[in-house]
Amino acid sequence: QVQLVESGGGLVQPGGSLRLSCAASGSIVSINDMGWYRQAPGKQRELVAISTKGGSTNYAESVKGRFTISRDNAKNTVYLQMNSLKPEDTAVYYCNMEVRSRYYTRHYWGQGTQVTVSS
């Protein structure tokens, strides 16, 4: 079994910054894609950023130039640096990883961390 634990959410003023972390533990051989998603009240969960094992990254248009995804493969951890935060970034943020274990490969979700951008 694999567990993803997130940290780093909170309340921040518009224009501020936060850094989210998500660490995976358990029966892990390797991790392919690592990503961040978010879900605002009354809206569907959406992709924020993704980092592939090959080193490429992709971002939602709404966060390009403000958010940066990075990963530490040795620590099975993915980060999301969020700068110039806006009220519309308020949401629960979830990490997602495609984890290869000994017998299978599947996606896992973190428990979610609340990010609130408000003055």
Backbone as CSV, one residue per row, in Angstrom:
resi,resn,N_x,N_y,N_z,CA_x,CA_y,CA_z,C_x,C_y,C_z
1,GLN,0.846,-1.199,0.000,0.000,0.000,0.000,0.875,1.240,0.000
2,VAL,0.326,2.321,-0.540,1.050,3.585,-0.667,0.227,4.699,-0.044
3,GLN,0.889,5.589,0.670,0.223,6.739,1.266,0.892,8.025,0.768
4,LEU,0.051,9.036,0.496,0.525,10.363,0.114,0.096,11.334,1.200
5,VAL,1.055,12.076,1.736,0.769,13.034,2.796,1.172,14.428,2.338
6,GLU,0.190,15.330,2.368,0.405,16.704,1.919,0.620,17.631,3.119
7,SER,1.286,18.738,2.856,1.454,19.774,3.861,1.685,21.106,3.162
8,GLY,1.507,22.193,3.911,1.868,23.504,3.404,0.723,24.438,3.071
9,GLY,-0.510,23.979,3.176,-1.626,24.873,2.886,-1.824,25.895,3.994
10,GLY,-2.767,26.805,3.771,-3.057,27.807,4.784,-3.740,29.016,4.202
11,LEU,-3.770,30.064,5.017,-4.384,31.334,4.639,-3.287,32.321,4.255
12,VAL,-3.446,32.962,3.115,-2.457,33.924,2.642,-3.173,35.089,1.979
13,GLN,-2.571,36.262,2.045,-3.156,37.438,1.407,-2.901,37.420,-0.094
14,PRO,-3.743,38.079,-0.863,-3.487,38.191,-2.306,-2.089,38.739,-2.571
15,GLY,-1.410,38.122,-3.550,-0.048,38.495,-3.857,0.996,37.723,-3.074
16,GLY,0.553,36.956,-2.099,1.471,36.191,-1.283,1.879,34.870,-1.913
17,SER,2.641,34.100,-1.146,3.184,32.828,-1.643,2.953,31.711,-0.630
18,LEU,2.857,30.513,-1.165,2.805,29.303,-0.359,3.552,28.202,-1.086
19,ARG,4.062,27.251,-0.329,4.705,26.087,-0.917,4.054,24.834,-0.364
20,LEU,3.510,24.029,-1.264,2.903,22.764,-0.891,3.903,21.632,-1.095
21,SER,3.803,20.635,-0.228,4.634,19.439,-0.358,3.748,18.205,-0.296
22,CYS,4.176,17.152,-0.962,3.445,15.881,-0.925,4.472,14.761,-0.967
23,ALA,4.503,13.958,0.088,5.472,12.874,0.193,4.765,11.529,0.138
24,ALA,5.298,10.635,-0.658,4.746,9.293,-0.787,5.584,8.314,0.016
25,SER,4.898,7.334,0.601,5.596,6.288,1.347,4.866,4.961,1.149
26,GLY,5.584,3.864,1.409,4.970,2.550,1.268,5.717,1.704,0.252
27,SER,4.961,0.839,-0.428,5.542,-0.119,-1.374,5.782,0.548,-2.729
28,ILE,6.893,1.247,-2.838,7.189,2.030,-4.033,8.441,1.509,-4.729
29,VAL,8.303,1.190,-6.004,9.466,0.864,-6.823,9.940,2.122,-7.540
30,SER,9.008,2.821,-8.142,9.320,4.092,-8.785,8.022,4.873,-8.961
31,ILE,8.160,6.148,-9.261,6.995,7.013,-9.479,7.096,7.659,-10.845
32,ASN,6.040,7.563,-11.610,6.011,8.174,-12.929,5.548,9.623,-12.805
33,ASP,4.348,9.928,-13.236,3.862,11.301,-13.134,3.564,11.690,-11.689
34,MET,3.879,12.948,-11.376,3.486,13.560,-10.099,2.734,14.842,-10.451
35,GLY,1.588,15.039,-9.832,0.812,16.211,-10.196,0.062,16.824,-9.039
36,TRP,-0.413,18.041,-9.289,-1.259,18.743,-8.338,-2.573,19.091,-9.017
37,TYR,-3.652,18.889,-8.291,-4.994,19.242,-8.729,-5.616,20.124,-7.659
38,ARG,-6.694,20.790,-8.031,-7.408,21.583,-7.033,-8.901,21.531,-7.294
39,GLN,-9.651,21.734,-6.225,-11.103,21.747,-6.333,-11.654,22.862,-5.478
40,ALA,-12.288,23.818,-6.128,-12.938,24.921,-5.434,-14.394,24.539,-5.146
41,PRO,-15.018,25.175,-4.153,-16.405,24.850,-3.826,-17.325,24.982,-5.037
42,GLY,-18.106,23.941,-5.285,-19.056,23.971,-6.387,-18.464,23.747,-7.755
43,LYS,-17.166,23.440,-7.804,-16.509,23.233,-9.100,-15.895,21.845,-9.165
44,GLN,-15.594,21.431,-10.387,-14.947,20.141,-10.570,-13.455,20.235,-10.263
45,ARG,-12.886,19.109,-9.907,-11.445,19.058,-9.683,-10.728,19.307,-11.014
46,GLU,-9.679,20.140,-10.971,-8.958,20.471,-12.184,-7.464,20.288,-11.993
47,LEU,-6.787,20.003,-13.106,-5.341,19.867,-13.080,-4.699,21.232,-12.926
48,VAL,-3.734,21.318,-12.021,-2.971,22.555,-11.832,-1.617,22.439,-12.518
49,ALA,-0.896,21.371,-12.213,0.444,21.191,-12.769,0.815,19.722,-12.694
50,ILE,1.671,19.306,-13.635,2.107,17.923,-13.637,3.581,17.851,-14.015
51,SER,4.281,16.907,-13.399,5.696,16.685,-13.671,5.875,15.220,-14.060
52,THR,6.432,14.977,-15.228,6.631,13.602,-15.670,7.982,13.074,-15.200
53,LYS,8.115,11.772,-15.228,9.364,11.151,-14.806,10.496,11.566,-15.732
54,GLY,10.150,11.859,-16.980,11.158,12.275,-17.942,11.626,13.701,-17.777
55,GLY,10.952,14.456,-16.896,11.435,15.791,-16.597,10.616,16.938,-17.175
56,SER,9.588,16.631,-17.947,8.779,17.711,-18.499,7.696,18.124,-17.509
57,THR,7.222,19.349,-17.692,6.164,19.873,-16.832,5.087,20.534,-17.687
58,ASN,3.875,20.531,-17.162,2.759,21.208,-17.810,1.931,21.912,-16.757
59,TYR,1.362,23.039,-17.147,0.599,23.856,-16.205,-0.745,24.256,-16.804
60,ALA,-1.698,24.447,-15.921,-2.947,25.061,-16.346,-2.648,26.497,-16.760
61,GLU,-3.384,26.982,-17.744,-3.141,28.343,-18.234,-3.272,29.378,-17.111
62,SER,-4.175,29.129,-16.195,-4.467,30.103,-15.143,-3.325,30.266,-14.139
63,VAL,-2.379,29.318,-14.119,-1.298,29.411,-13.135,0.074,29.573,-13.774
64,LYS,0.132,29.545,-15.086,1.430,29.672,-15.771,2.112,30.973,-15.384
65,GLY,3.394,30.877,-15.079,4.167,32.045,-14.703,4.081,32.383,-13.230
66,ARG,3.157,31.731,-12.516,3.005,32.006,-11.077,3.339,30.784,-10.220
67,PHE,2.998,29.595,-10.709,3.227,28.363,-9.962,4.374,27.582,-10.598
68,THR,5.116,26.869,-9.753,6.192,26.010,-10.234,6.116,24.660,-9.539
69,ILE,6.068,23.602,-10.349,6.083,22.251,-9.798,7.508,21.705,-9.873
70,SER,7.899,20.995,-8.823,9.213,20.359,-8.821,9.106,19.041,-8.063
71,ARG,10.108,18.198,-8.223,10.066,16.883,-7.590,11.445,16.476,-7.111
72,ASP,11.444,15.682,-6.045,12.666,15.086,-5.526,12.438,13.581,-5.552
73,ASN,12.964,12.927,-6.564,12.702,11.498,-6.735,13.301,10.661,-5.606
74,ALA,14.405,11.119,-5.053,15.035,10.377,-3.962,14.154,10.371,-2.710
75,LYS,13.352,11.412,-2.568,12.466,11.528,-1.404,11.015,11.199,-1.741
76,ASN,10.752,10.814,-2.988,9.376,10.516,-3.422,8.433,11.672,-3.080
77,THR,8.887,12.863,-3.360,8.162,14.071,-2.963,7.983,15.006,-4.146
78,VAL,6.818,15.633,-4.178,6.543,16.657,-5.177,6.172,17.947,-4.453
79,TYR,6.561,19.060,-5.052,6.322,20.376,-4.460,5.540,21.243,-5.442
80,LEU,4.841,22.222,-4.886,4.183,23.233,-5.704,4.452,24.586,-5.067
81,GLN,5.301,25.366,-5.717,5.565,26.728,-5.265,4.551,27.640,-5.915
82,MET,3.783,28.335,-5.102,2.717,29.195,-5.599,3.024,30.643,-5.231
83,ASN,3.232,31.466,-6.233,3.523,32.883,-6.038,2.407,33.726,-6.623
84,SER,2.386,34.971,-6.231,1.390,35.928,-6.740,-0.018,35.346,-6.650
85,LEU,-0.342,34.822,-5.504,-1.624,34.145,-5.327,-2.786,35.117,-5.465
86,LYS,-3.860,34.589,-6.020,-5.077,35.359,-6.244,-6.241,34.703,-5.491
87,PRO,-7.279,35.475,-5.196,-8.443,34.879,-4.517,-9.012,33.678,-5.276
88,GLU,-8.944,33.709,-6.593,-9.469,32.595,-7.380,-8.620,31.327,-7.289
89,ASP,-7.471,31.416,-6.633,-6.675,30.214,-6.384,-7.161,29.454,-5.152
90,THR,-8.105,30.027,-4.434,-8.646,29.375,-3.244,-9.299,28.055,-3.614
91,ALA,-8.861,26.974,-2.960,-9.364,25.642,-3.270,-8.701,24.639,-2.327
92,VAL,-9.186,23.421,-2.368,-8.468,22.314,-1.749,-7.531,21.749,-2.810
93,TYR,-6.271,21.639,-2.465,-5.261,21.155,-3.389,-4.913,19.700,-3.054
94,TYR,-4.897,18.874,-4.099,-4.613,17.456,-3.959,-3.400,17.070,-4.801
95,CYS,-2.532,16.258,-4.244,-1.465,15.713,-5.073,-1.906,14.343,-5.592
96,ASN,-1.320,13.975,-6.698,-1.609,12.697,-7.331,-0.323,12.135,-7.897
97,MET,-0.092,10.854,-7.671,1.118,10.213,-8.184,0.779,8.877,-8.831
98,GLU,1.443,8.606,-9.935,1.340,7.297,-10.577,2.501,6.452,-10.047
99,VAL,2.172,5.509,-9.170,3.193,4.775,-8.441,3.303,3.348,-8.965
100,ARG,4.533,2.967,-9.241,4.799,1.583,-9.641,5.238,0.807,-8.406
101,SER,4.444,-0.199,-8.058,4.804,-1.108,-6.974,5.308,-2.407,-7.592
102,ARG,5.516,-3.401,-6.781,6.113,-4.635,-7.284,5.228,-5.325,-8.310
103,TYR,3.902,-5.306,-8.078,3.017,-6.089,-8.926,2.097,-5.251,-9.804
104,TYR,1.998,-3.963,-9.553,1.082,-3.172,-10.353,1.466,-1.697,-10.297
105,THR,0.856,-0.929,-11.191,1.018,0.523,-11.245,-0.366,1.151,-11.154
106,ARG,-0.512,2.122,-10.255,-1.792,2.800,-10.102,-1.588,4.201,-9.566
107,HIS,-2.666,4.985,-9.647,-2.628,6.364,-9.166,-3.099,6.426,-7.716
108,TYR,-2.474,7.310,-6.963,-2.856,7.558,-5.582,-3.086,9.043,-5.385
109,TRP,-3.994,9.365,-4.435,-4.306,10.754,-4.107,-3.889,11.075,-2.687
110,GLY,-3.470,12.319,-2.478,-3.282,12.819,-1.137,-4.612,13.181,-0.513
111,GLN,-4.571,13.554,0.766,-5.806,13.827,1.506,-6.359,15.215,1.226
112,GLY,-5.557,16.051,0.602,-5.989,17.411,0.295,-5.540,18.392,1.364
113,THR,-5.190,19.589,0.920,-4.820,20.659,1.835,-5.485,21.952,1.366
114,GLN,-6.062,22.677,2.311,-6.818,23.882,1.981,-5.880,25.058,1.757
115,VAL,-6.090,25.756,0.656,-5.404,27.015,0.374,-6.474,28.096,0.257
116,THR,-6.354,29.118,1.087,-7.309,30.226,1.073,-6.551,31.519,0.842
117,VAL,-6.945,32.231,-0.194,-6.317,33.505,-0.539,-7.347,34.599,-0.292
118,SER,-7.082,35.387,0.735,-8.058,36.391,1.138,-7.377,37.482,1.952
119,SER,-7.894,38.701,1.821,-7.372,39.799,2.620,-8.188,39.965,3.896
